[in-house]
Amino acid sequence: MKRGLLIVFLFLSLGSTIGSVSNSSDLDYSLVSRHIIYYTNIERLKHGLPMFRYNPILQAGAQRHSQYMADHKYMSHRESVLKDPQDRVKASCKPEDKECMNQFENPVKVPGVPYLVCCSENVYDYHDADSTEEGLAKGMVKGWMNSPGHRANILDKDTSAMGAFVVPNAGRRYGTQVFSPYAKGGIVTKGNFKVKVLSQAKDSIVIAYIPTEVLYEFSPRVIRLDGGDNSAFSFELKGSEYVLTYQRREGEKNLPFFRMELNDLEYTDIYYPLCQFQVVEKEDKLSFEWKQF
């Protein structure tokens, strides 16, 4: 059971000594932040944990703090007014919106323990020269995972929701992750979907994805990771099943490597990793093998 007070603050300053990042302002930092959530959830899946659910209030709290660090050009968990993560989360709710506030409160009151809203928090002063949104997000998540305290926050089995944001200034990127154990979250995928082969041939395979009710609030999609011809496959809803059809093109040498993702129907620009697999040849017909993240 979670205690009534959870406050874990951790910061990290890592990066290259080559110099400043000349093109940092050219990146889409909203996309960077979404990638951070995505790759953080890949780490959760690797360790058999439910994925964090994106939470816009935690995201707003993370953005507030990253902006503060960028404006003041230093990294800290403390601010002059909104001193702690829970203060920043509270400030992201409208005062009259009790439902917003309640989602972050510990539902179990423990005698003698302050009854506060969330949170745990990771921050980062990052200055490696990553030139893409995805590369920057991967680098930051890797840095946090290589630091025991930050890693513990990311892999906390009792934490269910998160927000993240990155703000650049003077060649540095100031990143914040905020986690809550009380907000809606904890996307459990294990045991809540199955995949079955509907048909197989020498140059084609048809696979069905079947979710349980737990995953009905997400829309699945399939992306191809090997750089091959995207026109060689389709993915569509047929009855109660989502059907992936792959037809090998003439002269196509590499068989596809697919990843399945879940799109949040409430926040449509948020995606969660689900599973990935490689199409292979077995006994003169196509099959597939699961691949770890």
N, C-alpha and C positions, 0 to 999 in steps of 0.2 A: 504494500500500500504506500502510495506517495505521502510524504509528510505535508503539513500545511504550508510550509515555506520552502520554495525551491529557488535558489539564486546561485547560479554557477556562471562566473564571468571568466572568460579566457581570451587572451589576445595573442597575435602572432605577427611577427615582422620578418619576412623572408623575401629574398629576391636577388637578382643579379647585381653585380657591382659595375656592370658595363656602362650604365648611365641611364638617363631618363628615357621614357617611352614617347616617341615623337608623335605617334598617331593615336594616342589613347582616347582623344576626344572624338575620333571618327567612329567609334564603336557604338552599337545600340546597347545601352546598359540595362534596359529592361529585359532584353533578350539574354544578356549575360546572367542576370539574376534568375531567369527561368531555367537556364542551363545549370546553374548551381543547384537548384532544387532537384533537377533531373539526375545529375550525377551524384548528388548526396543520396538519393533514393537507390541508385545502383549499388552504392556501398551498403545500404540497408539490406537489399536483396542478397548480396554476396554473403551476408552473415545471418540469413534466415529470419530477418526481422520484418514486420509490417512497414510499408512505406509511409513516410510523412505525407499528410494531406496539406496542400497549399492553403494558407490562411491570409486573406488580404490585410487584416489588421496587424498580424505579425509582420507582414511585408512592409506595411507603412511604418511600423516601429523600427524595422531594420533600415529603411530608407532615411528616416529622420536621423538616425545615429551615423550612418555612413556620410550623410551630407554634413553633419556637424564635424566629423573628423576631417573631411576634405576641406571644409571652410577654415578650420583651425590648424590644418597641416600637422596633426599629430594623432596618434592612436591611443585610445583609452576606452574603458567601459563607463567612465564617469563624464557627466556634462554639468555645466554650471547651473542649469535650471532643472531639466529632466535628468535627474542624477543616475537612475538605474534603468535597466531594461523594462521593468514593470511600469515605471513612470511613463516611458515612451509608448508602451502599448496602451496604457490608460488614455494618454493624450491623443491617440489615434482613434479612439471611440468618441462619439459625441456624448457630452455629459448626460443628456436625457435618454440615451440609448442604453437602457439597463440590460437588454438582451445581449448587446455587444460586450458589455462589461462582464456579465455572468459567465460567458463561455470560457473565460480564462481563470475563473475562481475554483479553488479546491472545493469539491462538493462535500468533503468530509472535514468537519471542524474538529481539531485536536486541542484539548485543553492545554493552555500554556504556550501554544504555538501561534504566531501571528497569522491571521487569515488574509493572505494576500493573493493577488493574481500572479501568474507565471513569473519568472521565465528563466531559461538558460540561454546563454549567448556566446557566440564565437565572433571575434573580430580579426581583421587582417590588414596589414599595411603591405601591399604587394607591389613589387616593382620589377618583375620579369617582363621581357619584351614580347608578350603574346600578341599576335596581330589579328586574331579572330575572337568573336564572342565565345565560341565553344572552347577554343584553346585556353582563354583566360579562365573560364569557369572550371575546366578540368584541372588547371594548374592550382587554383585556389583550393578546390576540394582535396586534391592530392596533398597540398601543404597541411591542411587541417588534419587529414588522416594520418600524416606522418608525425603529428604532435600528440602525445598520449592524452593530454587533457581535452583537447578539441575532439579527438577521436572518440573519447568517452561520451561527450555530448551528442555526437552524431549517432552513436550506436546505443544510446540509452534506450533500453527496452520499454521503459515507462513513458516515453515521450511520443506524442502522436501527430503533432502539427508543426509547421515551420513557415517562415518567410525569410527572404534573403534579398540583399540589394548591394550594389557596388556603385561608388561615385568616384570619378577621377579628379585629380588636381596635380598640376606640375609634374606630370610623368609618373605619378603613383596612383594606385587604385586602393581605395578604402572600402573594405567589404565587411558586411555584418550578416550573420545568421542568428535568428531568434527562434527558439523552440518553446513549445508549451505542452505539458502533459494533460491538460484539461480540455483544450479545444477539440472540436470534431476532427477526427483523423484516424490514423492507424489503418491504412488500406491493406487488408490481408488478402493476398492472391493465392497462397498455397492452399490447394484443395478447393478453390472456388472457380476453377475453369478446367476444361479438358480439351485436348486436341486429338482428332482422329483422322485417319486417312480414308477418304471416300473412294478414290480410284488411283491406280498407278499404271504407268506404261513406260516404255523405253525413253520417251522424250517428254513425258508430262506427269504431273501429280496434282491431285485435288485434295485439299486438307480443310477440315472444318474446325472452327473455334467455337466452343460452347461454354458460355459463362453461367454461373449460378446467379441467383437474385442479388447477392452481395455486390456483384460487379455491374448490375443493370444501370447504375447511374453514370457509367463511363461508356464512351463510344470507342471501340477498338479501331486501330489502323495498322497497316503493315508497311514497313519501309525496307528497302534493299540496301545493304551495307557494303556490298562488294564492288560497286561501281558498274554493274552490268545493266543490260537493257530493261528499263522499267516497263516497257510496253509488253514484255514477255509474261507479266503476271497481272492478275486482277484480284480484288478483294471486295466482296459485296455481301450484303445481308440476304439470305435466302431462307424464308420462314423464320425459324428460331435459331438458325445457325449462321455464322459468318464464314463464308467460303473463300479460301485462297486457291486460285487456279494458276498453275505455272506451266507454260508450254515452251520448251527449249527451241530457240531460234536456230535456223540453219547456220552453221559455222560458229555458234556460240561455244567457246571453250570452257569458260568457268561457270560452274553451277552456282546458283544464288545463295547468299547468306542473308537471311531475313531476321528482322527484329519486329516483334509485336509491341505496340504501345497502347496505353489507355488515355483517351482525351477526356478531361474533366468537363462535363456538360454544364456545370455552373460557371466555370471560368475557362472559356473555350481556347485560350492560348496556353493552357497548362497541359503538359503531357507527362505521363508516368511510364517508365519502362516496365514491361511485363515478362517477356521471355524472348529467347532468340534461338534460331536453329539453322543448320546447314543442310541444303538439299544435296543428296549423295546418290551414287549409283550402287545398287545392290541387286545381284542376281538378274542382271539385264533389265532392270526397271528402276525408276527413281523412287527414293525414299527420303527420310530426313533424320538428322541426329541433333539432339539438344546440345546447346553450347552454353557454357557458363559466361556470365558477364565478366 
